[in-house]
Amino acid sequence: YPGAYGYPGPYGWPGGAGPSNGMGVAGMVVGIASAVLFCLWPLAAILGVLGVVFGSIGRAKARRGEASNAGQALAGIICGAVGAALAVALGVLLITQA
């Protein structure tokens, strides 16, 4: 019988679906990539904004109890903001020196 002990239920194993941690992880990965690749300033600025957006969505999911990785989502917000700021600063520096 579905959902009986030892058999998968409607969402996989008994207990329902697990936490939805994808947005927090995506925010952290994209945020770190933007901070590391800031020398590619147009790409890093886009990645930084995406890191902040994904991290914010992941943080909201963690606050509602749908995810369990609030720290990773916060890391995505911080790294994304730092990466975007570095990219914008480098872009301004390069454009004004040309």
Secondary structure, 3 states (H helix, E strand, C coil): CCCCCCCCECCECCCCCCCCCHHHHHHHHHHHHHHHCCCCHHHHHHHHHHHHHHHHHHHHHHHHCCCCCHHHHHHHHHHHHHHHHHHHHHHHHHHHHC
